């Protein structure tokens, strides 16, 4: 992802064995015109799965890279219905 000549960022996604994103890391690009201070940061996701391997709960945490601290910022739950 790139945002014009004033900067931009690189986005790196890491996935788990179920194919769900477990981390999105954002690395701002070096710029010649610095409008404000930028830092590397990430969103990390923790999942709980049902017996069919679909996530039913996801907790999102954000923090600064490389070592945080990370703070929970969203908690999502979903109910799935299966028709066999």
N, C-alpha and C positions, 0 to 999 in steps of 0.2 A: 504494500500500500504506500503511495507516495502523494504528498500534498504540495504541489507547486514548488517554487524556488525558495520559499521561506522555511523549508524543512521537510518533514515527512517522518515516516517511521517504518520499521520492519516489524512484521508480525510473525511470530513462530508459534505453531500449534503442536501440542503433544497429545497423543491418543492412547487409550488403554486397550486391553485385549477385546473389548466389546465394540470398539470403534467410536467411543465417546471421547470428546475433548476433556483432558484432565488439566491442561495448562495452556493459557494463551499469554505468551510473553511479548512485550512491546519494547522495542529498542529505538529511541529517537535517533534520527540521522544527524550527523554533524552539519551545521549550517554556518554560513558566513555572517548572516544577520541574526543575532540572538534576541528575540523579543522577550523571552522569559526562560528561566531555568527549567531544564527537562531532565528526567531521570528514567532509568529502565524500571519497568514495573510489570506485574503479571496478575492474571486472574487464575485462581486454582479452583478446580471442581472436585468434590467428593460425592460419590454416588452410593445409593442402596438399590439393589435389584430385586425383582420378583423371581419366582421359580422358573420363568421362561426367559430370563436374561434381559429383560427390559427395565430401564431405570424407573423407579417410582418415587425417588427422593434425590434431590441434588442440592448441595450446599456450595455456595460460591464465596470465595474469600479473595480479597485484593491485598496487594502489598508491594513494597519496593524490592527490586532485585539487588543483590543476589540473596540476601538472607532475611528479608522481612523487616519488621513483623507483619504477619498476614492477619487480616481482620475479616470475620464473616460479614457479608453484606447482603446476601440474598439466600432464601431458603424456599425451594420449590418442591411441591408434591404433586403427583398426578396419579389418577386412578384409571386403570386400563380395564376394559371389558373384552373378554375373548369369547368368540362364538365358534364352537367346535362342531 
